[in-house]
Amino acid sequence: MSAAGLAAIGAGLTAIGGGIGIGLIGWASAQGIARQPEAQKQILTTMFISAALVEGVVFFCAVMCFMALGK
């Protein structure tokens, strides 16, 4: 396989992994709020911070893959 092909596969896997990560964060926060509605504010804050960190990693990986495509 060429480097361009591997970079394209990496970019696709990055997007899939990010979607799964965000989905799991949303699912876990919904479960937590359903179990303890009074802790909704803390749960949502933690959810948004976690989602931002996941998106940051996904963005970084996607940029690295596209940089590999450019070489």
C-alpha positions in Angstrom: 0.0 0.0 0.0 1.1 3.5 -0.7 1.5 6.2 2.0 -1.4 8.1 0.5 -3.6 5.1 0.9 -2.6 4.5 4.5 -3.1 8.2 5.3 -6.6 8.0 3.8 -7.4 4.9 5.9 -6.0 6.7 9.0 -8.2 9.7 8.4 -11.3 7.5 8.0 -10.5 5.5 11.2 -9.9 8.8 13.0 -13.4 10.0 12.1 -15.0 6.7 13.1 -13.1 6.6 16.4 -14.1 10.2 17.2 -17.8 9.4 16.5 -17.7 6.4 18.7 -16.0 8.4 21.5 -18.5 11.2 21.4 -21.4 8.7 21.3 -20.1 6.9 24.3 -19.6 10.2 26.2 -23.2 11.3 25.4 -24.6 7.9 26.3 -22.8 7.9 29.7 -23.8 11.4 30.5 -27.5 10.6 29.7 -27.2 7.5 32.0 -25.7 9.6 34.7 -28.3 12.3 34.5 -31.1 9.7 34.5 -29.7 8.2 37.7 -29.0 11.5 39.5 -30.9 14.4 38.0 -29.6 16.7 40.7 -26.0 16.3 39.4 -27.0 17.4 35.9 -24.8 20.6 36.0 -21.6 18.7 37.0 -22.3 15.9 34.5 -22.9 18.2 31.6 -19.7 20.2 32.4 -17.6 17.1 32.5 -19.3 15.8 29.3 -18.5 19.0 27.4 -14.8 19.0 28.6 -14.4 15.3 27.6 -16.1 15.9 24.2 -13.8 18.8 23.5 -10.7 16.7 24.4 -11.8 13.9 22.1 -12.5 16.4 19.3 -9.1 17.9 19.8 -7.4 14.5 19.4 -9.5 13.7 16.3 -8.6 17.1 14.8 -4.9 16.5 15.5 -5.0 13.0 14.0 -6.9 14.2 10.9 -4.4 17.0 10.3 -1.5 14.6 10.6 -3.1 12.2 8.1 -3.7 15.1 5.6 -0.2 16.2 6.0 1.0 12.7 5.2 -1.2 12.9 2.1 0.5 16.1 1.0 4.0 14.6 1.1 
